[in-house]
Amino acid sequence: MPKVPVHEIRFGLIKASIWQNQTKSGGRFNITVSRLYKNGDRWVESSHFGRDDLLLVSKATDLAHTWIYKQQNSEKGGSHE
């Protein structure tokens, strides 16, 4: 069974995928950021970004950071944001 992200954030063709890995010290999160584009009839992902993509990459990674922070805070039983 392929591993799937625990959460995704999309801004148009920009996607931040959040992955969770279990370690001895608990869950750890990582993200991958990609740009979707169409190659013929097929949608593919690239890790290369143009100038006009950068603001959306920044927004997606900012929201990914917030989502991870909240997840880790709730796992610890905290309610501080």
JOQUIUR-V905645 format. One record per residue. RES is the residue in three letters. OMEGA is omega as a letter, one per 30 degrees, with the letter a starting at -180 (* if undefined). Layout:
((RES:OMEGA) (RES:OMEGA))
This chain:
((MET:a) (PRO:l) (LYS:l) (VAL:l) (PRO:l) (VAL:l) (HIS:l) (GLU:l) (ILE:a) (ARG:l) (PHE:a) (GLY:a) (LEU:l) (ILE:a) (LYS:l) (ALA:l) (SER:a) (ILE:a) (TRP:l) (GLN:l) (ASN:l) (GLN:l) (THR:l) (LYS:a) (SER:l) (GLY:a) (GLY:l) (ARG:a) (PHE:l) (ASN:l) (ILE:l) (THR:a) (VAL:a) (SER:l) (ARG:l) (LEU:l) (TYR:a) (LYS:l) (ASN:a) (GLY:l) (ASP:a) (ARG:l) (TRP:l) (VAL:a) (GLU:l) (SER:l) (SER:l) (HIS:a) (PHE:l) (GLY:a) (ARG:a) (ASP:l) (ASP:a) (LEU:l) (LEU:l) (LEU:l) (VAL:l) (SER:l) (LYS:a) (ALA:a) (THR:l) (ASP:l) (LEU:l) (ALA:l) (HIS:l) (THR:a) (TRP:l) (ILE:l) (TYR:l) (LYS:l) (GLN:a) (GLN:l) (ASN:a) (SER:l) (GLU:l) (LYS:l) (GLY:a) (GLY:l) (SER:l) (HIS:a) (GLU:*))
